[in-house]
């Protein structure tokens, strides 16, 4: 994909959704027309990290973490629908979208490393408090951010991202074989990764509503994963995914202890992850809001209005809750 050249990155101090400050207790503006989307890049750990940004910097921030093998482009529907109310930041990971993609021989493509770069990204753009939106790979990246800096996470939105074995069905047996013996299984994974049929399947899943999907979604993805060197990057991450499964118990512990406000929006036609995962989050967070919707792995492909409405309601509920907590109690004493 061609790189986009950006202007200066936003360095304004971002509003705190859940903090003790007086500013955080002020009502946020009513929904308004979408704000302009800016396409920027910022230098992080020696890499140009591309990101999309929209909305007022003093509004509650949504940090949008994309999946495989997508990019921040998947969040354009949310930027168009929510930027009148909220501040949205959507970065591309190293090796994805328009961010730099160094050679795997010179850069370790692991989820630990990508999460580290994303943490430094938030610091570079001045984002110290945010609600995490985690889709697919966004889960492993986002949970690492949360465990590393729990004080920055004001809530989580999970869209087809896994933190329990419940989400890994029989299709993952092949992946486990790959983890056990990379050399014997890599060729088959590489072929599936770079095929047009595989790209189409990732988007459509088991959806009965094929006519709702723009075929550019998978033709563009097919072109991306077939760029020189890209399959090497993605194969490394496939192999490192085993570290995510090993981290599930730690993420679950964080969920139980922190109990962040949680919204789960799950596309029921996903063929990558089992729908049982959506309800699994209630084991750690009984008050989690869970919605199973008629969409696939990339729910924004098919149901952008529905997903945006659920997020808007969730974010508004968070801000109202904080304002109620921040309102000073009236004294029973009558001054003379």
N, C-alpha and C positions, 0 to 999 in steps of 0.2 A: 504494500500500500504506500502511496506517496506520503511523505512526512509533511505536517503542517508547521509553518514557522509561526511562533507566537510572539506576542508583545510581552510587556512586563507582567510578572505574576502578581497576584493579589497578596498583599502583606498586611491588610487591615486586621485589626483585632476582631475576632469573631464573637458573636453573641453567645452567651451561655444559656443553654436550655434549662438545665437544672443546676442552679448555683444559689448561693446565699445573697447575691448582690441585689440592690434595689432595682437596677435596670432589668434584671431577669424577671422581676415580678410585674413589669409593665405589660399590658395587653399587647399582643402582636397584631399587626394590621389584618384587616379582613382580606379574604381572597381577592386578588386583583389580576389584571392581565399578566400573562407570562413575561418575565424579564428577559432581556437579551442573553443569549448564550455566548460565552467567550471561550475561545480555543487557545490555550496557553501551553507553555512548557516552563519548567523550572529545573535548575541543576540540582541533582540529589546524588550524593556519593559518586560524583564524577559522571553521572548519566543525565541525559535530557529526558525528563519524565513529562509526558504529555498529559494534559487533563482538560476536562470541560468544566466550566463553572457558570452558574447562573443564580440570580437572587441576591437580595441585600445581605451584606456581610454581617449585619447585626441581627439577622433573623436566625432561628434555630438551624443548625447545620446537619445535613444528611451527608454522610460519607458513603458513597456508592461504590461497592467493591464487586467487580465483574467476575464472570465465570470463564470456563474453558470452552472453546478457544476464542472467546469473544474479546471485547474491549469496552471502553467507556461508551462506545457508540450504542451499545444496547440500552443505555439509559436516556437516549434522546426523548422517548415518550414521556418520561418523568420530568425532564427538564422543561418540556413544553407545557406540562400540566401543573407542576408544583412550584415553579420558581417565583410565582406571584406571592407566595406565602413563606417559602423557606429558602435557605441558602444551600445549594447543592454543589458538591465537589465530586467529580468522577474521574479518577486517574486511570491511566493504562499502566499495567505492571511492566517491568523490564521484560523485553521479549514479546510484548503484545502491542497491538494497535500501532500508534505513532510514537511510542517511547523507544529509546535506544534498545537494540537487541545485540549485546556483545556476544562474541563467540563463546559457546559453553566451555571451551578449553581455558578461557580467561575469566569466566564469571560462573559461579556456582548457582545453577537453577534449582534451588530448593525452596520449599515454602518458608523455612526459617529466614532465608536470605531475602526473599520477596517481601515478607512481612516487615523485616528490618528496613528495607528501602521505603516501604509505604509509611512506616512510622516516621522516618526522616522526612518524607514528603509532607506529612501533616504539620510537622514542625517548621518546614521551610515556608509553607504558605500561611503559617500563623493560626492553625486550627487546633485549639486545645480542648475543646468539648464538642462532641458530635453524637448523633444517633447512627449506628452502623446498619447499612443495608448490605446483606451478604447473600450472594447468589453463587452456587456451585463452588468454584475455587475461592470465591469471596469468603466462604465459611472458614476454611483453614487460615486464610490471611487475617480475617477479622477477629477470630477467636485468639489468635496469637497477639494481636494488638490489645485485646481486652485483658488478657492475662498479664501482659507486660505492664499496661497502664490502665488499670480498672477505673481510676478516677476520671479518665477522659470520656468514658462511655456513659451516655445518658439514657440509652435504650438500644434495643436491637430489633431489626426487622430481618427475618429469615425467609428467603424465597428459594426453595429447592436447594438447600445446603445442609450437609449432614454432620451430626455430632454424636451419633449412636449407631450401633451395628444394625438397628432396625432398618436403616435406609439402604443397606447394602444387600441386595437380593442375590439370586443365583447367578446373574450375569457377572458378578464380581469374582466368581470362582476363577475365571480366566485371568483376571487381574492379579489374583493371589498367586497363580502359577508364574506369572511374569515376575512378581516380586521375589519368588523363590529361586527362579532361574532366568535371569534377564537375557543371557546370551541365547538360550534356546527358544525364547518367545518374542524377542524384539522385532523380528522381521514381520510377523503377523500383525503386531500392533501398529507398526509403521505403515503398513499397507492400508489398514482400516482408517488410520488417522488421516491419510492423504487422499482418500477416495471421495468422490462427489456423493456417492450413495450414503457414506458415513456422515457427511456434513448434513445432508438432508434429514437423515434419521435422527440426528441430535436435536433438530428443531421440531420436527413433526411428532416424534414419539409415537404414541398410539392415538393421536387426535383424530376424531372422525370428521373434523372440520378443515380439511386440507385447503379448501378454497379461501380460507381466512389468512393464509400465510403467503407473504411476498417471497417468491423464489430467489430474489436477490440476497436474502438472508444467508442461504447456504451456498450460492454461487460465489459471493464475496468471501465467505469463510473458506471455501475450497481454494480460492486463489491465495488467500493469506497463508494457510498451512502448507502450501506448495512453494512458498518463497524459499529461496536458497537458505539453507541452514535452519529453517523454522522447525522442521520435523525433529531435528536433533534437540532443540530446546524443549519441545513438548514431550519427547520421549523421556528426557531427564526428569521432568516434572511428574510424568506417569509413574516412574520408578520411585520417586520420592514421596508419592502419595501414601505409601505405607506408613510414613511418620505421622500422618494425620490420624490414621486409624489407631495408632499407638497412643495418640494424645487425647482420644475421646474422653477417657476417665478424668483427665485434668480439666478439660473444658466443662464437663458435667459438674465437677466440683465447684468451679467458678460460678456456673449458673446457679447452683444450689445456694452458695454463700452470698453472692451479690444480688441475686434475684432482680435483674434489670427488667424494667418494663419491656415486654416482649410481644411482638406481632409475628405470626407465622402465616405466610401466604404461599400455598402449595398448589402447583399445577398437577392435577391428578393424572394427566396423560404422559407424564415423565417416564421414560424407559431407562433412564440412568439411575435414578434413586427411587426407592419404594415409598409409596404414599404413607405407610405406617410411620415413617419418620416424623411427619408433621405432628402427630399426637404424642410422640415420644418426648417432645420438649416439655410436655406438661408434667412429666415425672419430676423434673427439677423445678419447674415454674408452674405450679397449679393454676395461677391466674393468667397464664399466657393466653392471648387471643389467637385462635387458630381458624383459618379459613382454607378449605379445600375448594379450588375453583376449576372450571372447565378450561384448562390450558395445559401446555406442555412444560418441558424443562425450562424454556425461556418464556415465562408467562407474559412478559411485556410484548412478545411477538403478536399475541392474540387478544389479550385482555388488558390493554393499557389503561383504559378508563376505570375498570373495576379495581385494578391494583392501586392506581393513583388515589382513588376515593378512599380505599382502606387505609393507605398511608396517611392521607390528609386527616382523617378522623383520629387515627392513632396519635399523630403529632399534636393535634389540637387538644386531645385529652391530656397529653403530657404537660403541655403549657398551662392548661387550666389547673391541673393538680399542683403544679409548682406555685402558681399564683396564690392558690388557697393556702399552701403551706407558708408562703412568705408574707401574708397579710397580718400585720400586727394585731394582737388581741386588744380590745378596748379595756381600759382599767375600770374596775367596779368603783373606784374611789372618785368622788365628785370634788373637783378642785374648788377651792374657795376664791 
